[in-house]
Structures are given as structure tokens and as C-alpha cells.
Amino acid sequence: MEAELTRKIINLMQFARKAGKLIAGTDACLRELNSRGLRLIVIASDTAERSVARMEAAARLALGNTGVTRISSQLELSAALGVPITGIYGITDKQFATRMLEYHSGIAKVEEPSANKST
């Protein structure tokens, strides 16, 4: 189920790219975040912790309501989106961002029960 929801998020990212609503790269995302145009930050799971901390801190300091989510790997995301390898992507469209966060919360719900069973 988790893989299916991750695939749906990547599909939405592909649609956002085609619609011109996807930004790739740390610096580009920071610029858009500072201009209050970013709705969601998608971070690849294998992105360096320093970059992750930098983006999460910037999202907290931004006045807008910008969500942050982590999925997949840099290679998988870059290959699916047809962009050079990078670990940080931004979504500027509210509807795309909202739907991706809904799918991501579904992934979190799938992970929680399995964590409780092992305890």
C-alpha cells in the first residue's frame, strides 16, 4: 500500500512538472519559499541531512503555510520527473500540494500499525 501511495505522489509531481508548478533544486526552492509562492517541499529520503535541516528551518521561518514531506530516493524521483538528480523539489500549486499531503498522511497511517506490532 505504501508503494502505491508513493507512486501516486510521484504521478502528481509529474503532472505538476508538466503544468509548470514544480521547482527542482535547493536554491530554487529557497528563492520561491522566500517569495511566498511555495506550498509544499518534497525531499528525497536519501538527501543529505544538512540540506534537509536547511529546508525544514526555512519552511518553519516562512510566513506561508508550507508543508514538508519525505519520499523515495533522489535517483527515482529525478528519473520519474526527467530532471537532473536533486533531492529537493517544491510544489507551487495549492491543489497539488494538498493532494500530495493527503497521500503522504495515508503512508504514515500504513506505517504506524506495523510499528506498533513489533513493540
LUMVEXZA-910503 format. One record per residue: residue number from 1; x, y, z of N, C-alpha, C in turn. Coordinates in pm, whole numbers, plus 50000, padded with zeros to 5 digits. Layout:
<rs>
r titor:NUM	nX:X	nY:Y	nZ:Z	caX:X	caY:Y	caZ:Z	cX:X	cY:Y	cZ:Z
...
</rs>
This chain:
<rs>
r titor:1	nX:50083	nY:49881	nZ:50000	caX:50000	caY:50000	caZ:50000	cX:50087	cY:50126	cZ:50000
r titor:2	nX:50196	nY:50121	nZ:50079	caX:50285	caY:50237	caZ:50085	cX:50345	cY:50268	cZ:49948
r titor:3	nX:50385	nY:50164	nZ:49876	caX:50443	caY:50184	caZ:49742	cX:50341	cY:50245	cZ:49647
r titor:4	nX:50215	nY:50204	nZ:49661	caX:50109	caY:50257	caZ:49575	cX:50088	cY:50406	cZ:49602
r titor:5	nX:50087	nY:50445	nZ:49729	caX:50068	caY:50587	caZ:49764	cX:50188	cY:50670	cZ:49720
r titor:6	nX:50309	nY:50615	nZ:49735	caX:50429	caY:50685	caZ:49688	cX:50422	cY:50704	cZ:49537
r titor:7	nX:50375	nY:50603	nZ:49465	caX:50361	caY:50613	caZ:49319	cX:50261	cY:50723	cZ:49282
r titor:8	nX:50153	nY:50735	nZ:49361	caX:50053	caY:50839	caZ:49335	cX:50113	cY:50979	cZ:49356
r titor:9	nX:50196	nY:50993	nZ:49459	caX:50262	caY:51121	caZ:49485	cX:50354	cY:51156	cZ:49368
r titor:10	nX:50431	nY:51058	nZ:49321	caX:50522	caY:51082	caZ:49209	cX:50442	cY:51118	cZ:49084
r titor:11	nX:50329	nY:51052	nZ:49062	caX:50244	caY:51086	caZ:48947	cX:50196	cY:51230	cZ:48955
r titor:12	nX:50155	nY:51273	nZ:49074	caX:50112	caY:51412	caZ:49091	cX:50228	cY:51508	cZ:49067
r titor:13	nX:50349	nY:51469	nZ:49108	caX:50466	caY:51552	caZ:49083	cX:50491	cY:51563	cZ:48932
r titor:14	nX:50468	nY:51455	nZ:48858	caX:50485	caY:51459	caZ:48713	cX:50383	cY:51555	cZ:48650
r titor:15	nX:50259	nY:51549	nZ:48696	caX:50157	caY:51641	caZ:48645	cX:50193	cY:51786	cZ:48679
r titor:16	nX:50243	nY:51808	nZ:48802	caX:50282	caY:51943	caZ:48844	cX:50396	cY:51995	cZ:48756
r titor:17	nX:50490	nY:51907	nZ:48722	caX:50601	caY:51948	caZ:48635	cX:50550	cY:51990	cZ:48498
r titor:18	nX:50459	nY:51911	nZ:48443	caX:50403	caY:51944	caZ:48311	cX:50323	cY:52074	cZ:48315
r titor:19	nX:50262	nY:52102	nZ:48430	caX:50182	caY:52224	caZ:48445	cX:50268	cY:52345	cZ:48483
r titor:20	nX:50398	nY:52324	nZ:48502	caX:50486	caY:52434	caZ:48540	cX:50476	cY:52471	cZ:48686
r titor:21	nX:50432	nY:52377	nZ:48769	caX:50412	caY:52403	caZ:48912	cX:50514	cY:52331	cZ:48999
r titor:22	nX:50619	nY:52275	nZ:48938	caX:50723	caY:52203	caZ:49012	cX:50854	cY:52278	cZ:48999
r titor:23	nX:50924	nY:52291	nZ:49110	caX:51056	caY:52356	caZ:49114	cX:51155	cY:52252	cZ:49164
r titor:24	nX:51270	nY:52240	nZ:49099	caX:51371	caY:52143	caZ:49138	cX:51496	cY:52214	cZ:49186
r titor:25	nX:51552	nY:52166	nZ:49297	caX:51676	caY:52219	caZ:49349	cX:51659	cY:52302	cZ:49475
r titor:26	nX:51760	nY:52296	nZ:49559	caX:51756	caY:52365	caZ:49688	cX:51746	cY:52516	cZ:49672
r titor:27	nX:51834	nY:52574	nZ:49593	caX:51837	caY:52720	caZ:49580	cX:51709	cY:52774	cZ:49517
r titor:28	nX:51659	nY:52706	nZ:49415	caX:51535	caY:52750	caZ:49350	cX:51418	cY:52742	cZ:49448
r titor:29	nX:51415	nY:52637	nZ:49528	caX:51307	caY:52622	caZ:49627	cX:51317	cY:52730	cZ:49735
r titor:30	nX:51439	nY:52761	nZ:49778	caX:51456	caY:52867	caZ:49879	cX:51411	cY:53002	cZ:49825
r titor:31	nX:51445	nY:53032	nZ:49699	caX:51400	caY:53159	caZ:49639	cX:51248	cY:53165	cZ:49634
r titor:32	nX:51185	nY:53058	nZ:49591	caX:51039	caY:53055	caZ:49581	cX:50974	cY:53060	cZ:49720
r titor:33	nX:51038	nY:52997	nZ:49817	caX:50987	caY:52998	caZ:49954	cX:50991	cY:53140	cZ:50010
r titor:34	nX:51099	nY:53212	nZ:49982	caX:51112	caY:53349	caZ:50029	cX:51013	cY:53443	cZ:49962
r titor:35	nX:50971	nY:53410	nZ:49840	caX:50871	caY:53493	caZ:49773	cX:50729	cY:53446	cZ:49806
r titor:36	nX:50719	nY:53354	nZ:49898	caX:50591	caY:53302	caZ:49949	cX:50507	cY:53231	cZ:49844
r titor:37	nX:50573	nY:53169	nZ:49747	caX:50500	caY:53101	caZ:49641	cX:50500	cY:52949	cZ:49654
r titor:38	nX:50571	nY:52897	nZ:49753	caX:50586	caY:52752	caZ:49766	cX:50481	cY:52696	cZ:49862
r titor:39	nX:50412	nY:52590	nZ:49821	caX:50308	caY:52528	caZ:49904	cX:50355	cY:52400	cZ:49971
r titor:40	nX:50449	nY:52329	nZ:49907	caX:50496	caY:52201	caZ:49961	cX:50640	cY:52180	cZ:49919
r titor:41	nX:50719	nY:52127	nZ:50011	caX:50857	caY:52088	caZ:49982	cX:50863	cY:51936	cZ:49989
r titor:42	nX:50908	nY:51873	nZ:49881	caX:50924	caY:51728	caZ:49876	cX:51073	cY:51699	cZ:49880
r titor:43	nX:51115	nY:51621	nZ:49979	caX:51256	caY:51590	caZ:49998	cX:51277	cY:51440	cZ:49978
r titor:44	nX:51374	nY:51404	nZ:49896	caX:51406	caY:51262	caZ:49875	cX:51462	cY:51204	cZ:50005
r titor:45	nX:51433	nY:51077	nZ:50030	caX:51472	caY:51015	caZ:50156	cX:51623	cY:51003	cZ:50173
r titor:46	nX:51700	nY:51005	nZ:50065	caX:51845	caY:50993	caZ:50075	cX:51918	cY:51127	cZ:50060
r titor:47	nX:51847	nY:51236	nZ:50081	caX:51908	caY:51369	caZ:50075	cX:51992	cY:51391	cZ:50200
r titor:48	nX:52102	nY:51463	nZ:50185	caX:52192	caY:51491	caZ:50298	cX:52117	cY:51561	cZ:50411
r titor:49	nX:52147	nY:51521	nZ:50533	caX:52077	caY:51577	caZ:50649	cX:52095	cY:51728	cZ:50662
r titor:50	nX:52209	nY:51778	nZ:50620	caX:52231	caY:51923	caZ:50627	cX:52134	cY:51997	cZ:50535
r titor:51	nX:52112	nY:51944	nZ:50416	caX:52016	caY:52004	caZ:50323	cX:51874	cY:51994	cZ:50376
r titor:52	nX:51843	nY:51880	nZ:50436	caX:51709	caY:51860	caZ:50494	cX:51686	cY:51960	cZ:50606
r titor:53	nX:51784	nY:51974	nZ:50695	caX:51770	caY:52068	caZ:50807	cX:51756	cY:52211	cZ:50756
r titor:54	nX:51831	nY:52246	nZ:50652	caX:51824	caY:52381	caZ:50594	cX:51684	cY:52410	cZ:50539
r titor:55	nX:51626	nY:52315	nZ:50466	caX:51494	caY:52336	caZ:50408	cX:51385	cY:52336	cZ:50515
r titor:56	nX:51395	nY:52247	nZ:50613	caX:51295	caY:52244	caZ:50719	cX:51298	cY:52373	cZ:50800
r titor:57	nX:51417	nY:52425	nZ:50827	caX:51428	caY:52551	caZ:50901	cX:51370	cY:52666	cZ:50819
r titor:58	nX:51399	nY:52669	nZ:50691	caX:51345	caY:52775	caZ:50604	cX:51193	cY:52767	cZ:50597
r titor:59	nX:51139	nY:52646	nZ:50593	caX:50993	caY:52629	caZ:50587	cX:50928	cY:52677	cZ:50716
r titor:60	nX:50993	nY:52652	nZ:50830	caX:50939	caY:52699	caZ:50959	cX:50941	cY:52850	cZ:50967
r titor:61	nX:51045	nY:52912	nZ:50912	caX:51059	caY:53058	caZ:50920	cX:50972	cY:53131	cZ:50818
r titor:62	nX:50930	nY:53061	nZ:50715	caX:50847	caY:53124	caZ:50611	cX:50711	cY:53160	cZ:50669
r titor:63	nX:50657	nY:53272	nZ:50625	caX:50528	caY:53316	caZ:50678	cX:50413	cY:53236	cZ:50622
r titor:64	nX:50430	nY:53179	nZ:50503	caX:50324	caY:53099	caZ:50442	cX:50312	cY:52964	cZ:50510
r titor:65	nX:50210	nY:52890	nZ:50473	caX:50188	caY:52757	caZ:50528	cX:50247	cY:52654	cZ:50433
r titor:66	nX:50376	nY:52625	nZ:50449	caX:50446	caY:52534	caZ:50359	cX:50470	cY:52401	cZ:50428
r titor:67	nX:50419	nY:52293	nZ:50368	caX:50440	caY:52160	caZ:50423	cX:50571	cY:52101	cZ:50375
r titor:68	nX:50620	nY:52002	nZ:50449	caX:50743	caY:51932	caZ:50412	cX:50715	cY:51783	cZ:50420
r titor:69	nX:50753	nY:51710	nZ:50317	caX:50735	caY:51565	caZ:50316	cX:50858	cY:51497	cZ:50259
r titor:70	nX:50882	nY:51373	nZ:50299	caX:50998	caY:51297	caZ:50250	cX:50949	cY:51167	cZ:50188
r titor:71	nX:50993	nY:51142	nZ:50064	caX:50957	caY:51017	caZ:49995	cX:51071	cY:50973	cZ:49904
r titor:72	nX:51074	nY:50848	nZ:49869	caX:51153	caY:50789	caZ:49763	cX:51301	cY:50828	cZ:49768
r titor:73	nX:51373	nY:50802	nZ:49660	caX:51515	caY:50835	caZ:49652	cX:51537	cY:50942	cZ:49546
r titor:74	nX:51652	nY:51006	nZ:49552	caX:51685	caY:51110	caZ:49454	cX:51684	cY:51054	cZ:49313
r titor:75	nX:51743	nY:50938	nZ:49295	caX:51751	caY:50877	caZ:49162	cX:51613	cY:50845	cZ:49107
r titor:76	nX:51527	nY:50787	nZ:49191	caX:51392	caY:50751	caZ:49146	cX:51310	cY:50875	cZ:49110
r titor:77	nX:51316	nY:50977	nZ:49195	caX:51240	caY:51099	caZ:49168	cX:51291	cY:51170	cZ:49043
r titor:78	nX:51422	nY:51183	nZ:49031	caX:51480	caY:51252	caZ:48916	cX:51449	cY:51179	cZ:48786
r titor:79	nX:51456	nY:51045	nZ:48789	caX:51425	caY:50967	caZ:48669	cX:51278	cY:50981	cZ:48632
r titor:80	nX:51190	nY:50977	nZ:48731	caX:51046	caY:50986	caZ:48704	cX:51008	cY:51124	cZ:48652
r titor:81	nX:51077	nY:51227	nZ:48699	caX:51041	caY:51364	caZ:48662	cX:51120	cY:51417	cZ:48542
r titor:82	nX:51224	nY:51346	nZ:48502	caX:51302	caY:51389	caZ:48387	cX:51385	cY:51513	cZ:48414
r titor:83	nX:51437	nY:51524	nZ:48535	caX:51521	caY:51638	caZ:48572	cX:51655	cY:51585	cZ:48622
r titor:84	nX:51760	nY:51670	nZ:48624	caX:51888	caY:51625	caZ:48681	cX:51870	cY:51581	cZ:48826
r titor:85	nX:51959	nY:51495	nZ:48872	caX:51946	caY:51440	caZ:49007	cX:51954	cY:51551	cZ:49111
r titor:86	nX:51850	nY:51559	nZ:49190	caX:51843	caY:51652	caZ:49302	cX:51751	cY:51591	cZ:49407
r titor:87	nX:51763	nY:51636	nZ:49528	caX:51684	caY:51576	caZ:49636	cX:51573	cY:51663	cZ:49689
r titor:88	nX:51563	nY:51786	nZ:49639	caX:51463	caY:51878	caZ:49693	cX:51380	cY:51936	cZ:49580
r titor:89	nX:51249	nY:51925	nZ:49597	caX:51153	caY:51974	caZ:49498	cX:51049	cY:52060	cZ:49568
r titor:90	nX:50998	nY:52157	nZ:49497	caX:50893	caY:52242	caZ:49551	cX:50770	cY:52238	cZ:49464
r titor:91	nX:50654	nY:52244	nZ:49526	caX:50526	caY:52247	caZ:49455	cX:50463	cY:52384	cZ:49483
r titor:92	nX:50426	nY:52455	nZ:49377	caX:50371	caY:52589	caZ:49394	cX:50219	cY:52593	cZ:49387
r titor:93	nX:50155	nY:52484	nZ:49350	caX:50010	caY:52481	caZ:49336	cX:49945	cY:52424	cZ:49461
r titor:94	nX:49845	nY:52493	nZ:49513	caX:49779	caY:52452	caZ:49638	cX:49709	cY:52317	cZ:49625
r titor:95	nX:49639	nY:52293	nZ:49514	caX:49566	caY:52168	caZ:49497	cX:49660	cY:52048	cZ:49486
r titor:96	nX:49768	nY:52061	nZ:49410	caX:49866	caY:51953	caZ:49401	cX:49924	cY:51925	cZ:49540
r titor:97	nX:49961	nY:52031	nZ:49611	caX:50023	caY:52015	caZ:49743	cX:49927	cY:51949	cZ:49842
r titor:98	nX:49802	nY:51991	nZ:49841	caX:49704	caY:51934	caZ:49933	cX:49685	cY:51785	cZ:49907
r titor:99	nX:49673	nY:51747	nZ:49781	caX:49652	caY:51606	caZ:49746	cX:49774	cY:51522	cZ:49784
r titor:100	nX:49895	nY:51576	nZ:49761	caX:50016	caY:51502	caZ:49797	cX:50026	cY:51481	cZ:49947
r titor:101	nX:49989	nY:51582	nZ:50025	caX:49991	caY:51567	caZ:50170	cX:49887	cY:51465	cZ:50217
r titor:102	nX:49773	nY:51459	nZ:50150	caX:49672	caY:51357	caZ:50183	cX:49729	cY:51217	cZ:50159
r titor:103	nX:49794	nY:51198	nZ:50046	caX:49854	caY:51068	caZ:50017	cX:49966	cY:51038	cZ:50117
r titor:104	nX:50044	nY:51139	nZ:50152	caX:50153	caY:51117	caZ:50246	cX:50100	cY:51080	cZ:50384
r titor:105	nX:49989	nY:51140	nZ:50426	caX:49931	caY:51102	caZ:50556	cX:49880	cY:50959	cZ:50549
r titor:106	nX:49837	nY:50912	nZ:50432	caX:49799	caY:50772	caZ:50414	cX:49918	cY:50680	cZ:50432
r titor:107	nX:50035	nY:50722	nZ:50384	caX:50158	caY:50644	caZ:50403	cX:50191	cY:50636	cZ:50550
r titor:108	nX:50178	nY:50747	nZ:50622	caX:50207	caY:50748	caZ:50766	cX:50114	cY:50654	cZ:50840
r titor:109	nX:49986	nY:50650	nZ:50801	caX:49890	caY:50560	caZ:50866	cX:49924	cY:50414	cZ:50839
r titor:110	nX:49976	nY:50384	nZ:50720	caX:50016	caY:50248	caZ:50687	cX:50135	cY:50206	cZ:50771
r titor:111	nX:50228	nY:50297	nZ:50796	caX:50350	caY:50265	caZ:50871	cX:50323	cY:50249	cZ:51020
r titor:112	nX:50230	nY:50323	nZ:51078	caX:50205	caY:50320	caZ:51222	cX:50166	cY:50183	cZ:51275
r titor:113	nX:50068	nY:50112	nZ:51220	caX:50029	caY:49983	caZ:51276	cX:50144	cY:49882	cZ:51276
r titor:114	nX:50225	nY:49878	nZ:51173	caX:50336	caY:49783	caZ:51169	cX:50439	cY:49816	cZ:51277
r titor:115	nX:50457	nY:49943	nZ:51307	caX:50550	caY:49982	caZ:51413	cX:50497	cY:49937	cZ:51549
r titor:116	nX:50367	nY:49944	nZ:51570	caX:50308	caY:49904	caZ:51697	cX:50313	cY:49753	cZ:51717
r titor:117	nX:50303	nY:49674	nZ:51612	caX:50305	caY:49529	caZ:51622	cX:50441	cY:49477	cZ:51665
r titor:118	nX:50547	nY:49544	nZ:51627	caX:50681	caY:49498	caZ:51661	cX:50720	cY:49532	cZ:51804
r titor:119	nX:50643	nY:49615	nZ:51871	caX:50676	caY:49656	caZ:52007	cX:50624	cY:49559	cZ:52108
</rs>
